Amino acid sequence: MIRSELLQLLAKENADLRAEDVERAVDIFFDEIAARLAKGGRAELRGFGAFSTRQREARKGRNPRTGETVEVPGKRVPFFKPGKEMRARLNA
């Protein structure tokens, strides 16, 4: 599912809301999760899962075009851990 499909589904299920209001709510939802992760925090949605970040260490990589060795700096990457209910639904 892509963002536009999500917006259409939510607008269809909430006919009393304008499309702009549905889009604003979805934007706020994702922006708040991203802001929390950017601060190094965690966003937990009970029954669904938890978003957090993990640290990747610096390493040596290889340029695929030239084969030259390059330094890849360490960085934080997003991580999602599904909740117990989500895992149960997927494996039912």
DSSP file (Angstrom, degrees, kcal/mol; ACC not computed):
  #  RESIDUE AA STRUCTURE BP1 BP2  ACC     N-H-->O    O-->H-N    N-H-->O    O-->H-N    TCO  KAPPA ALPHA  PHI   PSI    X-CA   Y-CA   Z-CA
    1    1 A M              0   0    0      0, 0.0     2,-0.2     0, 0.0     3,-0.0   0.000 360.0 360.0 360.0 134.8    0.0    0.0    0.0
    2    2 A I     >  -     0   0    0      1,-0.1     4,-2.1     0, 0.0     3,-0.5  -0.624 360.0 -98.2-104.6 168.8    1.3    3.4   -0.9
    3    3 A R  H  > S+     0   0    0      1,-0.3     4,-2.5    -2,-0.2     5,-0.2   0.877 121.3  52.1 -54.7 -45.4    0.5    6.7    0.8
    4    4 A S  H  > S+     0   0    0      1,-0.2     4,-2.2     2,-0.2    -1,-0.3   0.868 109.0  50.9 -63.3 -35.9   -2.2    7.8   -1.7
    5    5 A E  H  > S+     0   0    0     -3,-0.5     4,-2.4     2,-0.2    -1,-0.2   0.898 109.7  50.6 -66.3 -40.0   -4.0    4.5   -1.3
    6    6 A L  H  X S+     0   0    0     -4,-2.1     4,-2.6     2,-0.2     5,-0.2   0.924 110.3  49.5 -62.0 -44.8   -4.0    4.9    2.5
    7    7 A L  H  X S+     0   0    0     -4,-2.5     4,-2.5     1,-0.2    -2,-0.2   0.910 111.3  49.2 -61.8 -43.0   -5.4    8.4    2.1
    8    8 A Q  H  X S+     0   0    0     -4,-2.2     4,-2.3     2,-0.2    -1,-0.2   0.917 112.0  48.4 -62.8 -43.6   -8.2    7.2   -0.2
    9    9 A L  H  X S+     0   0    0     -4,-2.4     4,-2.3     2,-0.2    -2,-0.2   0.926 113.4  46.4 -63.0 -46.0   -9.1    4.4    2.1
   10   10 A L  H  X S+     0   0    0     -4,-2.6     4,-1.2     1,-0.2    -1,-0.2   0.895 112.8  49.8 -65.7 -39.1   -9.2    6.6    5.2
   11   11 A A  H  < S+     0   0    0     -4,-2.5     6,-0.2    -5,-0.2    -1,-0.2   0.890 111.4  49.8 -65.1 -38.7  -11.2    9.3    3.3
   12   12 A K  H >< S+     0   0    0     -4,-2.3     3,-0.5     1,-0.2    -2,-0.2   0.903 113.3  45.1 -66.1 -41.9  -13.7    6.6    2.1
   13   13 A E  H 3< S+     0   0    0     -4,-2.3    -1,-0.2     1,-0.3     2,-0.2   0.660 118.3  44.9 -77.5 -16.1  -14.1    5.2    5.7
   14   14 A N  T ><  +     0   0    0     -4,-1.2     3,-2.1    -5,-0.2    -1,-0.3  -0.569  65.2 162.6-126.0  66.9  -14.5    8.7    7.2
   15   15 A A  T <  S+     0   0    0     -3,-0.5    -1,-0.1     1,-0.3    -2,-0.1   0.718  70.2  66.7 -61.6 -22.3  -16.9   10.4    4.7
   16   16 A D  T 3  S+     0   0    0     -3,-0.1     2,-0.3     2,-0.1    -1,-0.3   0.625  91.9  76.1 -75.3 -12.4  -17.6   13.1    7.3
   17   17 A L  S <  S-     0   0    0     -3,-2.1     2,-0.1    -6,-0.2    -3,-0.1  -0.766  85.7-118.0 -99.4 145.4  -14.0   14.4    7.0
   18   18 A R     >  -     0   0    0     -2,-0.3     4,-1.9     1,-0.1     3,-0.4  -0.454  26.4-115.8 -73.9 154.1  -12.7   16.4    4.1
   19   19 A A  H  > S+     0   0    0      1,-0.2     4,-2.4     2,-0.2     5,-0.2   0.852 116.7  56.7 -59.3 -36.0   -9.8   14.9    2.1
   20   20 A E  H  > S+     0   0    0      1,-0.2     4,-2.2     2,-0.2    -1,-0.2   0.870 106.0  50.2 -64.8 -36.4   -7.5   17.7    3.3
   21   21 A D  H  > S+     0   0    0     -3,-0.4     4,-2.2     2,-0.2    -2,-0.2   0.891 110.3  49.2 -69.1 -39.6   -8.2   16.9    6.9
   22   22 A V  H  X S+     0   0    0     -4,-1.9     4,-2.2     2,-0.2    -2,-0.2   0.929 112.5  48.2 -63.8 -45.0   -7.5   13.2    6.4
   23   23 A E  H  X S+     0   0    0     -4,-2.4     4,-2.5     1,-0.2    -2,-0.2   0.896 110.6  51.2 -63.6 -40.0   -4.2   14.1    4.6
   24   24 A R  H  X S+     0   0    0     -4,-2.2     4,-2.5     2,-0.2    -1,-0.2   0.897 109.5  50.5 -64.4 -40.0   -3.2   16.5    7.4
   25   25 A A  H  X S+     0   0    0     -4,-2.2     4,-2.3     2,-0.2    -2,-0.2   0.910 111.6  47.3 -64.7 -42.0   -3.8   13.8   10.0
   26   26 A V  H  X S+     0   0    0     -4,-2.2     4,-2.4     2,-0.2     5,-0.3   0.909 111.9  51.1 -65.4 -41.6   -1.7   11.3    8.1
   27   27 A D  H  X S+     0   0    0     -4,-2.5     4,-2.8     1,-0.2     5,-0.2   0.928 110.9  47.8 -60.5 -45.7    1.1   13.9    7.7
   28   28 A I  H  X S+     0   0    0     -4,-2.5     4,-2.4     2,-0.2     5,-0.2   0.915 110.3  53.4 -61.9 -42.7    1.0   14.7   11.4
   29   29 A F  H  X S+     0   0    0     -4,-2.3     4,-1.6     1,-0.2    -2,-0.2   0.951 115.6  37.4 -57.0 -53.6    1.1   10.9   12.3
   30   30 A F  H  X S+     0   0    0     -4,-2.4     4,-2.4     1,-0.2    -1,-0.2   0.864 114.9  54.7 -71.5 -35.5    4.2   10.2   10.1
   31   31 A D  H  X S+     0   0    0     -4,-2.8     4,-2.6    -5,-0.3    -1,-0.2   0.892 107.7  50.5 -64.1 -38.7    5.9   13.5   11.0
   32   32 A E  H  X S+     0   0    0     -4,-2.4     4,-2.2    -5,-0.2    -1,-0.2   0.897 110.7  48.3 -67.5 -39.7    5.7   12.8   14.7
   33   33 A I  H  X S+     0   0    0     -4,-1.6     4,-2.2    -5,-0.2    -2,-0.2   0.943 113.9  47.2 -63.4 -46.6    7.2    9.4   14.3
   34   34 A A  H  X S+     0   0    0     -4,-2.4     4,-2.4     1,-0.2    -2,-0.2   0.897 111.9  50.4 -62.4 -41.0   10.0   10.7   12.2
   35   35 A A  H  X S+     0   0    0     -4,-2.6     4,-1.4     2,-0.2    -1,-0.2   0.904 109.9  50.2 -64.7 -40.8   10.6   13.6   14.7
   36   36 A R  H  <>S+     0   0    0     -4,-2.2     5,-2.6     1,-0.2    -2,-0.2   0.916 112.6  46.6 -63.9 -42.8   10.8   11.2   17.6
   37   37 A L  H ><5S+     0   0    0     -4,-2.2     3,-1.7     1,-0.2    -2,-0.2   0.884 107.7  57.0 -65.9 -38.5   13.3    9.0   15.8
   38   38 A A  H 3<5S+     0   0    0     -4,-2.4    -1,-0.2     1,-0.3    -2,-0.2   0.823 104.5  53.1 -63.0 -30.3   15.4   12.0   14.8
   39   39 A K  T 3<5S-     0   0    0     -4,-1.4    -1,-0.3    -3,-0.2    -2,-0.2   0.457 124.9-105.1 -81.9  -0.6   15.7   12.9   18.5
   40   40 A G  T < 5S+     0   0    0     -3,-1.7    -3,-0.2     1,-0.2    13,-0.2   0.578  82.3 124.0  88.3   9.7   16.9    9.3   19.2
   41   41 A G      < -     0   0    0     -5,-2.6     2,-0.3    -6,-0.2    12,-0.3   0.042  56.4-114.4 -89.4-160.2   13.6    8.3   20.7
   42   42 A R        -     0   0    0     10,-0.1     2,-0.5    -3,-0.1    10,-0.2  -0.983   9.9-150.2-141.0 145.2   11.2    5.5   20.0
   43   43 A A  E     -A   51   0A   0      8,-2.4     8,-3.3    -2,-0.3     2,-0.5  -0.975  16.6-169.3-122.2 118.5    7.6    5.4   18.8
   44   44 A E  E     -A   50   0A   0     -2,-0.5     2,-0.6     6,-0.2     6,-0.2  -0.922  11.5-170.1-113.9 129.3    5.4    2.5   20.0
   45   45 A L  E >>  -A   49   0A   0      4,-3.2     3,-2.5    -2,-0.5     4,-2.2  -0.930  31.0-127.2-115.1 103.5    2.0    1.6   18.6
   46   46 A R  T 34 S+     0   0    0     -2,-0.6     4,-0.0     1,-0.3    -2,-0.0  -0.207  92.0  13.8 -55.6 134.1    0.5   -1.0   20.9
   47   47 A G  T 34 S+     0   0    0      1,-0.1    -1,-0.3    35,-0.0    39,-0.1   0.233 128.9  56.5  84.9 -13.6   -0.7   -4.0   18.9
   48   48 A F  T <4 S-     0   0    0     -3,-2.5    35,-2.4     1,-0.3     2,-0.3   0.777 104.5 -95.6-112.1 -59.9    1.2   -2.9   15.8
   49   49 A G  E  <  -AB  45  82A   0     -4,-2.2    -4,-3.2    33,-0.3     2,-0.4  -0.976  29.4 -83.5 163.1-172.6    4.9   -2.5   16.7
   50   50 A A  E     -AB  44  81A   0     31,-2.5    31,-2.7    -2,-0.3     2,-0.4  -0.985  22.3-150.4-131.2 135.6    7.7   -0.1   17.7
   51   51 A F  E     +AB  43  80A   0     -8,-3.3    -8,-2.4    -2,-0.4     2,-0.3  -0.874  32.7 145.5-101.5 135.2    9.9    2.2   15.6
   52   52 A S  E     - B   0  79A   0     27,-2.8    27,-3.1    -2,-0.4     2,-0.3  -0.861  40.4-107.6-150.1-176.0   13.4    2.9   16.8
   53   53 A T  E     - B   0  78A   0    -12,-0.3     2,-0.4    -2,-0.3    23,-0.0  -0.901  20.1-157.8-121.7 154.5   16.8    3.5   15.4
   54   54 A R  E     - B   0  77A   0     23,-2.6    23,-2.7    -2,-0.3     2,-0.5  -0.957  20.8-119.8-127.6 149.3   19.9    1.4   15.4
   55   55 A Q  E     - B   0  76A   0     -2,-0.4     2,-0.5    21,-0.2    21,-0.2  -0.758  19.4-158.0 -91.4 129.1   23.5    2.5   15.1
   56   56 A R  E     - B   0  75A   0     19,-3.6    19,-1.8    -2,-0.5     3,-0.1  -0.921  20.0-129.0-103.3 131.4   25.6    1.2   12.2
   57   57 A E        -     0   0    0     -2,-0.5     2,-0.0    17,-0.2    15,-0.0  -0.338  30.4 -92.4 -74.5 157.3   29.3    1.3   12.7
   58   58 A A        +     0   0    0     16,-0.1     2,-0.3    -2,-0.1    -1,-0.1  -0.376  56.0 169.9 -64.6 148.5   31.7    2.9   10.2
   59   59 A R  E     -C   72   0B   0     13,-2.5    13,-3.4    -3,-0.1     2,-0.5  -0.945  38.2 -96.6-153.1 171.4   33.0    0.4    7.7
   60   60 A K  E     +C   71   0B   0     -2,-0.3    11,-0.2    11,-0.2     2,-0.2  -0.862  44.4 178.3 -96.9 128.2   34.9   -0.1    4.5
   61   61 A G  E     -C   70   0B   0      9,-3.4     9,-2.3    -2,-0.5     2,-0.4  -0.561  23.5-118.6-117.7-175.8   32.8   -0.4    1.4
   62   62 A R  E     -C   69   0B   0      7,-0.2     7,-0.2    -2,-0.2     6,-0.1  -0.994  18.2-124.6-132.1 131.6   33.5   -0.8   -2.3
   63   63 A N     >  -     0   0    0      5,-3.1     4,-3.0    -2,-0.4     5,-0.2  -0.625  21.2-147.8 -70.1 120.0   32.4    1.5   -5.1
   64   64 A P  T  4 S+     0   0    0      0, 0.0    -1,-0.2     0, 0.0     0, 0.0   0.778  92.4  49.0 -66.4 -25.4   30.5   -0.8   -7.5
   65   65 A R  T  4 S+     0   0    0      1,-0.1    -2,-0.0     3,-0.1    -3,-0.0   0.917 128.3  18.2 -77.4 -44.7   31.6    1.1  -10.6
   66   66 A T  T  4 S-     0   0    0      2,-0.1     3,-0.1     0, 0.0    -1,-0.1   0.679  90.4-129.2-103.5 -19.7   35.3    1.3  -10.0
   67   67 A G     <  +     0   0    0     -4,-3.0     2,-0.1     1,-0.3    -2,-0.0   0.473  57.4 149.3  81.6   0.6   35.9   -1.4   -7.4
   68   68 A E        -     0   0    0     -5,-0.2    -5,-3.1    -6,-0.1     2,-0.3  -0.420  51.6-115.1 -70.8 141.6   37.7    1.2   -5.3
   69   69 A T  E     -C   62   0B   0     -7,-0.2     2,-0.3    -2,-0.1    -7,-0.2  -0.612  38.9-177.2 -76.6 133.1   37.6    0.9   -1.5
   70   70 A V  E     -C   61   0B   0     -9,-2.3    -9,-3.4    -2,-0.3     2,-0.5  -0.945  28.9-112.9-131.0 153.2   35.8    3.7    0.2
   71   71 A E  E     -C   60   0B   0     -2,-0.3   -11,-0.2   -11,-0.2   -13,-0.0  -0.742  24.7-158.7 -84.8 127.5   35.1    4.6    3.8
   72   72 A V  E     -C   59   0B   0    -13,-3.4   -13,-2.5    -2,-0.5    -2,-0.0  -0.939  19.7-132.9-105.5 117.6   31.4    4.4    4.8
   73   73 A P        -     0   0    0      0, 0.0     2,-0.1     0, 0.0   -17,-0.0  -0.243  24.9 -97.4 -69.5 158.3   30.7    6.6    7.9
   74   74 A G        +     0   0    0    -16,-0.1     2,-0.3   -19,-0.0   -17,-0.2  -0.363  51.8 169.8 -67.3 153.8   28.7    5.3   10.8
   75   75 A K  E     -B   56   0A   0    -19,-1.8   -19,-3.6    -2,-0.1     2,-0.4  -0.987  36.3-106.1-160.3 163.5   25.0    6.3   10.9
   76   76 A R  E     -B   55   0A   0     -2,-0.3   -21,-0.2   -21,-0.2   -23,-0.0  -0.814  34.9-169.1 -95.4 139.1   21.7    5.7   12.6
   77   77 A V  E     -B   54   0A   0    -23,-2.7   -23,-2.6    -2,-0.4     2,-0.1  -0.953  26.3-104.3-127.3 147.3   19.1    3.8   10.6
   78   78 A P  E     -B   53   0A   0      0, 0.0     2,-0.3     0, 0.0   -25,-0.3  -0.383  35.6-168.4 -69.9 149.9   15.4    3.2   11.3
   79   79 A F  E     -B   52   0A   0    -27,-3.1   -27,-2.8    -2,-0.1     2,-0.4  -0.999   8.3-158.4-140.6 138.0   14.3   -0.1   12.7
   80   80 A F  E     -B   51   0A   0     -2,-0.3   -29,-0.2   -29,-0.2   -31,-0.0  -0.975   3.5-170.3-120.7 129.8   10.8   -1.6   13.1
   81   81 A K  E     -B   50   0A   0    -31,-2.7   -31,-2.5    -2,-0.4   -33,-0.0  -0.964  23.9-131.8-117.5 114.6   10.0   -4.4   15.5
   82   82 A P  E     -B   49   0A   0      0, 0.0   -33,-0.3     0, 0.0   -34,-0.1  -0.308  23.6-117.0 -65.2 147.5    6.5   -5.8   15.0
   83   83 A G     >  -     0   0    0    -35,-2.4     4,-2.4   -38,-0.2     5,-0.2  -0.242  28.3-100.3 -77.4 170.4    4.3   -6.3   18.1
   84   84 A K  H  > S+     0   0    0      1,-0.2     4,-2.1     2,-0.2     5,-0.1   0.897 123.0  49.1 -59.6 -43.5    3.0   -9.5   19.5
   85   85 A E  H  > S+     0   0    0      2,-0.2     4,-2.1     1,-0.2    -1,-0.2   0.883 110.3  51.4 -65.8 -38.3   -0.4   -9.1   18.0
   86   86 A M  H  > S+     0   0    0      2,-0.2     4,-2.1     1,-0.2    -2,-0.2   0.926 110.1  48.6 -64.8 -44.6    1.0   -8.2   14.5
   87   87 A R  H  X S+     0   0    0     -4,-2.4     4,-1.6     1,-0.2    -1,-0.2   0.895 110.6  52.0 -61.8 -39.4    3.2  -11.3   14.5
   88   88 A A  H  < S+     0   0    0     -4,-2.1    -1,-0.2     1,-0.2    -2,-0.2   0.895 109.6  49.0 -64.2 -40.3    0.2  -13.4   15.5
   89   89 A R  H >< S+     0   0    0     -4,-2.1     3,-0.8     1,-0.2    -1,-0.2   0.883 111.5  49.5 -66.2 -37.7   -1.9  -12.0   12.6
   90   90 A L  H 3< S+     0   0    0     -4,-2.1    -1,-0.2     1,-0.2    -2,-0.2   0.795 117.4  40.0 -71.3 -28.3    0.9  -12.6   10.1
   91   91 A N  T 3<        0   0    0     -4,-1.6    -1,-0.2    -5,-0.2    -2,-0.2   0.157 360.0 360.0-109.0  18.0    1.4  -16.2   11.2
   92   92 A A    <         0   0    0     -3,-0.8    -1,-0.2    -4,-0.1    -2,-0.1   0.483 360.0 360.0 -75.9 360.0   -2.2  -17.2   11.7
